[in-house]
Amino acid sequence: MKNIISKIILSGLVVGTVGLVSAQKIDAKAKKILDDVTANYNSKKNSYFKFSFGSGVNGQISKTEPGIYYVAGDKYKLKIMETEQIFDGNKIYNINTEDMEVTIAKPNGSAAMFSPINYLTTYRKDYNVSYNGKKTVDGVSADFIKLTPVKNNGLEAVYIFVNSAKKQMLKLEQHGNNKDVAVIAIKEYKENQNLDPNMFIFDKNKFKNYIITEL
């Protein structure tokens, strides 16, 4: 599980060998649903997601772990197991409490971080988008949207399930070409909370015994 977290949560999904690029196709209905969700989240001062992170192969989830995600504007904090990632709007701080290591880097334009909302923006240029009807997710009728990459990035498809009435995401599935699958299922959502002003600030003084590497 730790290796999967490191690959998907911390390192992001680095774009692989570029294949032939075809004209991007975006279904109008699917686009409106995704844009409505994006506008809803962007209208909030901040948002909080409590979720379960599942991983496995061949479409079957074998392990799950709880996670939390805070976002305010372009800043965010993501925590799963012994890993934490902070983006302060300038740099990404990957913190591994088990190994007592911190890696600091500028965002990589060729990587897509696997978070509850990252595909709401990356779909606009990186994916073909289709509307696939309705599915039931935890008893809720959800709109099912499929993203397929316009060029090779290591993914076969991404599935997004949306509660259109509330304009909120319910679940996100990421299926790799190697048959790996990763799933984020939203369990709780809150908005416009009074957050600690230091929520998205990395304080080196708290990690004096850690190995800190700046790339």
Beta strands, then each sheet from edge to edge (+ up, - down):
strand 1: 13-14
strand 2: 47-57
strand 3: 60-72
strand 4: 75-80
strand 5: 83-87
strand 6: 92-96
strand 7: 101-105
strand 8: 111-112
strand 9: 127-137
strand 10: 140-149
strand 11: 155-163
strand 12: 168-176
strand 13: 180-191
strand 14: 211-214
sheet 1: 1+ 8-
sheet 2: 9+ 10- 11+ 12- 13+ 2- 3+ 4- 5+ 6- 7+ 14+
end
